[in-house]
Structures are given as structure tokens and as C-alpha cells.
Amino acid sequence: MEYPWKHQRRFNAYAQYFEKMMGERVQKVTIDAGFTCPNRDGKLARGGCTYCNNDSFNPSYNTPAKTVELQIEEGIEFHANRYRRANKFLAYFQAYSNTYTSLENLKRIYAPALEKDEIVGLVIGTRPDCIDDDKLRFFADVAKTHYVILEYGIESVYNKTLKRVNRQHTFEQSIEAIEKTVAAGIKVGGHLIFGLPGESREEMMAEVEIVSKLPLNNIKFHQLQIIVDTAMQKEYLKYPERYQLFGFEEYIEFMVNFIEKLNPNFVVERFAGEVPPRLLVSPSWGNIRNDQILQRIEKELELRDSWQGKFYK
């Protein structure tokens, strides 16, 4: 069968998406440019999202003590040794909210990446309340010569949940930021977390119809993981009954059911998050890595003779 995304995998896979666009493998170089967030520095709140500890996903070579230039150089060297076929790279500004400063500072921070020949694009993780028209015009200009995507932390479509985890923005703000970004001619990615406290499995599954209506290019999924040194860890250890964390097999079943209903135009970048064992409190899935999760999901799709968007309406 030929799927709508014109390759043989049963979901619209990120790796194949870029190989088709760029003609070869493209690898991300993660950068910590020293940003913060408005719910962390006191503008909206203190403490940040209750689940957040950026050390849980930052590579070892990332630290704002290093210049952006040095992080790019070390990242390219790391990936060139690990992935021999990687010649093109995306500068991934990941830690915290990477548009949360003045436009002048943004231009200065992103300049070293844009001046590097090996860097063919920018991936910018941020919040929907940290963007404005001037910044969108800047990114639209960059998008004339580079691949540019703004990744917004949607996390949940339910405002009760966003309030519960101290996101300090609403789902309506996510919709507005996504639509304005697309209108400016810039690609948009979205993040969702499954298992946040107060949400039933039925509510999580219902998100697929809501999210599928958004004009997203990419989407990332994460299972809730309780990380050390977070507000959520303290609550979880005191009130574990408030949480319904996914077991491994349960998550595979949920994820396959979800993507069967997902907009087939969305490029799926990630099905699950992965945290260093030293930082993970719960749930424990043993030594299962992301590539094994991916293999299980693809195997289940094959067993069902199913694919992303099979039941999309």
C-alpha cells in the first residue's frame, strides 16, 4: 500500500520527511542558549511547569556556559562520529523558551547558527505566549533561506490541566500562536503529554480530534514521566493516587489507537520521551529505549494492518 506521505512506513515519519526534503539524512544539534521562561522568572509565576527539569533532556555537551558557536561545533562533531551519513544539521534551540527575549537578542543568539554552512535550519522550542508579530517577521525572513520551525508546548488541550501543572497559558493561546505562525509562512510543531494528573484516558484520547484540526506540520508525543527535583516529584511521592502513569504495554496500545485517528498530514517526530535513569522517578519501563518503543508501535500497526490516520475524519 502507498500511504499519503509517499513512503512505506505506516506513519508519517520524521526521518523520511527530511530525507525527502533534503535528499539526505539531517541531524539535530541541540543548543542551550541560556533562556528562561515567564512562569519561572516571576513574570507570570515562579518554579516553572511542575514536571519540568531541563537536565532530563539536555545532551551532555549542552550548557549555556558555552557559546552557541562552541555548542554547534561540539554537536556537529558528536553527530558526525555517531552518524557517518550526517552532513546537514538543524540547530535545535531546546532548553526553556527560546523566543523569550527581545528581538535584538534573538538575532544575536541565532546568528552563529545561520552563519554555519552545515546548519540548514532552525528548530525553536518555545511557549505560545512568547511570540509576537515582530519576531514572526524575523523568522519568516530566515525561512526564505533556511528551514525554520517553531515548536510550541501545547501539552494539553484542557485548560484545567494547564492550570494544574502551572503552564500559565491557555489552549486558546496555543491556537492563536499556531495560527499566527502559519499565517506568517513558518512551519509549526506541537508537543503533547499523555498522563498529566486529572486527565482520564478518555479525555486524552479525545484530544486527537481537537489537535488534528490544528495547522501543524510536526507533532511530538511524550508519556508523563516523574523527574527528580521537580514540584511534581514532591506531589507524586506524597499523593501517588493522584497519578495514573502509563505502563509500557498500555502506552503502546494507547499510542497506536491515537495515531490511527491522527491527521495523516502531521509528521510524527517522537512517540515517547526518554529520560536518563538517574533522573527518573517513575514509571520504570526497564531499559526500554525509544527505538524499541518505535519498533513496538510499528509492529502493532502491522499486526492490525493499520496506519496513521486510518480512522481520521
C-alpha positions in Angstrom: 0.0 0.0 0.0 1.2 3.5 -0.7 0.4 5.9 2.2 -0.4 9.6 1.8 3.2 10.5 2.8 4.7 8.6 -0.1 6.9 6.1 1.8 6.5 2.6 3.1 6.4 3.2 6.9 2.9 3.1 8.5 3.2 6.6 9.9 4.4 9.9 8.6 7.9 9.6 9.9 10.2 12.5 10.6 13.4 10.9 9.2 11.8 10.1 5.9 10.2 13.5 5.7 13.6 15.2 5.9 15.3 12.7 3.6 12.7 13.5 1.0 13.0 17.3 1.6 16.8 17.5 1.8 17.8 14.5 -0.2 19.8 13.0 2.7 19.8 12.5 6.5 19.5 15.6 8.6 20.6 15.6 12.2 19.7 17.9 15.1 22.3 19.7 17.1 20.9 20.7 20.4 21.7 24.1 21.9 21.1 25.6 25.3 21.3 29.4 24.8 20.6 30.4 28.4 16.9 31.2 28.0 14.3 31.1 30.8 10.5 31.1 30.9 7.9 33.6 32.1 6.5 31.1 34.6 9.9 30.6 36.0 11.4 34.1 36.3 8.4 35.7 38.0 6.7 37.5 35.1 3.8 35.1 35.3 4.9 32.7 38.1 7.8 31.0 39.8 9.0 27.5 39.7 8.1 26.7 36.1 5.9 23.8 34.9 5.6 21.3 37.7 7.0 18.4 35.6 10.0 20.3 34.2 13.7 19.6 34.8 15.6 20.6 31.7 18.6 18.4 32.7 16.4 15.4 31.8 16.6 16.0 28.1 19.7 18.2 27.5 22.7 16.4 26.0 25.9 16.4 27.9 27.6 18.9 25.6 24.8 21.5 26.3 25.4 24.2 28.8 24.8 28.0 28.5 28.3 28.4 29.9 29.5 27.5 26.4 28.9 29.8 23.5 26.4 29.0 20.8 29.3 28.6 18.4 31.1 26.1 20.6 27.9 24.1 21.2 27.3 23.9 17.5 30.8 22.8 16.8 30.8 20.1 19.5 27.3 18.9 18.4 28.3 18.5 14.8 31.5 16.6 15.8 29.4 14.4 18.1 26.9 13.5 15.5 29.4 13.2 12.7 31.1 10.5 14.7 27.9 8.8 15.6 26.0 9.1 12.3 28.5 8.8 9.4 25.9 9.8 6.8 25.0 13.1 8.6 26.3 16.1 6.6 23.4 18.6 7.2 22.3 19.7 10.6 19.4 21.6 12.3 20.3 23.9 15.2 17.8 22.9 17.8 17.3 25.6 20.5 15.6 23.4 23.1 16.0 24.4 26.7 13.2 26.6 28.1 11.5 29.2 26.0 13.7 30.2 23.1 11.9 33.3 21.9 11.6 34.8 25.4 13.8 37.8 25.0 14.0 40.9 22.8 14.1 40.6 19.0 17.6 42.2 19.1 18.9 39.4 21.4 17.2 36.8 19.3 19.0 37.9 16.2 22.3 37.9 18.1 21.7 34.4 19.5 20.7 32.8 16.3 23.3 34.5 14.1 26.1 31.9 14.7 23.8 29.1 13.6 22.7 30.9 10.5 26.3 31.6 9.5 27.4 28.0 9.7 27.3 26.2 6.3 26.4 22.8 7.8 23.3 24.3 9.5 20.4 24.2 7.1 17.7 25.2 9.5 16.4 26.2 13.0 14.2 24.3 15.3 13.0 26.5 18.1 11.2 25.3 21.2 9.1 27.9 22.9 5.8 28.8 24.5 2.7 30.2 22.7 2.8 33.3 24.9 6.4 34.1 24.0 5.9 35.2 20.3 4.8 38.4 18.7 4.4 39.9 15.2 8.0 41.3 15.1 9.6 38.0 16.0 7.4 36.2 13.4 8.5 38.6 10.7 12.1 37.9 11.6 11.6 34.1 11.5 9.7 34.5 8.2 12.8 36.2 6.7 15.1 33.5 8.0 12.7 30.9 6.4 13.5 32.3 3.0 17.0 30.8 3.2 16.7 28.1 5.9 14.3 25.5 7.2 12.5 27.1 10.2 10.0 25.5 12.6 8.6 26.9 15.8 7.7 24.1 18.3 5.1 25.1 20.8 4.4 23.3 24.0 0.7 22.6 23.8 1.0 19.8 26.3 -2.8 19.5 26.8 -6.0 20.9 25.2 -7.6 21.2 28.6 -7.2 24.5 30.5 -7.9 22.7 33.8 -4.8 20.6 33.2 -2.6 23.5 32.0 -3.5 25.3 35.2 -2.9 22.2 37.3 0.7 21.9 36.0 1.5 25.6 36.2 1.8 26.2 32.4 0.4 29.7 32.9 -1.1 29.8 29.4 -4.3 28.5 27.9 -5.1 26.2 25.0 -6.7 29.2 23.2 -3.3 30.9 23.4 -1.7 27.9 21.7 -4.3 28.0 18.9 -3.7 31.7 18.4 0.1 31.3 18.3 -0.1 28.4 15.9 -2.4 30.1 13.5 -0.4 33.4 13.5 2.8 31.4 12.9 1.4 29.5 10.0 -0.1 32.7 8.6 3.4 34.2 8.6 4.6 31.4 6.4 6.5 29.5 9.2 6.2 25.8 10.0 4.8 24.8 13.4 5.4 21.8 15.6 3.3 20.9 18.7 4.1 18.9 21.8 1.5 16.8 23.8 2.0 15.0 27.1 -0.2 12.0 28.0 -0.8 11.1 31.6 -0.9 14.5 33.2 -2.8 14.5 36.5 -6.5 14.9 36.4 -7.0 13.7 32.9 -8.8 10.4 32.2 -7.7 8.1 29.4 -10.9 9.0 27.6 -10.0 12.7 27.8 -6.6 12.1 26.4 -7.9 10.1 23.5 -10.4 12.8 22.7 -7.5 15.2 22.2 -6.8 13.6 18.8 -9.8 15.1 17.1 -9.1 18.5 18.6 -5.4 18.6 17.8 -5.9 17.1 14.3 -7.7 20.3 13.3 -4.7 22.5 14.0 -2.4 23.5 11.1 0.6 21.7 12.5 3.5 20.4 10.4 5.1 18.2 13.1 4.0 16.7 16.3 5.7 15.1 19.3 4.2 12.9 21.9 5.5 12.3 25.5 4.3 10.0 28.2 4.3 11.7 31.6 7.5 10.9 33.5 8.1 12.0 37.1 11.5 13.6 37.1 13.7 14.3 40.2 13.9 17.8 41.6 10.5 18.9 40.2 7.4 20.1 42.0 5.6 17.1 40.5 8.0 14.7 42.2 7.2 16.1 45.6 3.4 15.8 44.9 3.8 12.3 43.4 5.7 11.0 46.4 3.1 12.4 48.8 0.0 11.7 46.8 0.7 8.9 44.3 -3.0 8.1 44.0 -3.4 11.4 42.0 -1.4 10.0 39.1 -2.3 7.3 36.5 1.1 6.8 34.8 1.2 4.6 31.7 2.7 1.1 31.8 4.7 0.2 28.7 2.2 -2.1 27.1 -0.7 0.2 28.0 1.1 3.1 26.3 1.8 1.2 23.1 -1.9 0.3 22.9 -3.0 3.9 23.6 -0.5 5.4 21.2 -1.5 3.1 18.3 -5.2 3.8 18.9 -4.4 7.6 19.0 -2.4 7.7 15.7 -5.0 5.7 13.9 -7.2 8.7 14.4 -4.5 11.3 13.9 -4.3 13.7 10.9 -2.1 11.9 8.4 -0.6 15.2 7.2 1.2 15.6 10.6 4.8 14.5 10.6 5.3 12.4 13.8 8.7 13.3 15.3 8.5 11.3 18.5 6.2 8.9 20.2 7.6 8.9 23.7 10.1 10.8 25.9 13.3 9.3 27.2 14.9 10.4 30.5 18.3 9.4 31.9 17.7 6.7 34.6 19.4 8.7 37.2 16.7 11.4 36.8 13.7 9.2 36.5 11.4 8.6 39.5 8.5 6.8 37.7 7.3 5.0 35.7 10.0 2.4 35.2 9.9 0.7 31.8 13.2 -1.1 32.5 15.9 -0.5 29.9 13.5 0.1 27.0 14.8 2.8 24.7 12.9 5.0 22.2 13.9 2.9 19.2 12.3 -0.2 20.9 9.1 1.8 21.6 9.1 2.8 17.9 9.6 -0.8 16.8 6.7 -2.0 19.0 4.4 0.7 17.7 5.2 -0.2 14.1 4.8 -3.9 14.8 1.4 -3.3 16.3 0.3 -1.2 13.3 1.5 -4.1 11.1 -0.5 -6.7 13.1 -3.6 -4.6 12.8 -2.9 -3.8 9.2 -3.3 -0.2 10.2 -1.6 3.2 9.8 -1.6 6.8 10.9 -5.0 8.4 10.0 -6.7 5.2 9.1 -9.7 6.3 11.1 -9.1 10.1 10.7 -12.2 12.1 10.0 
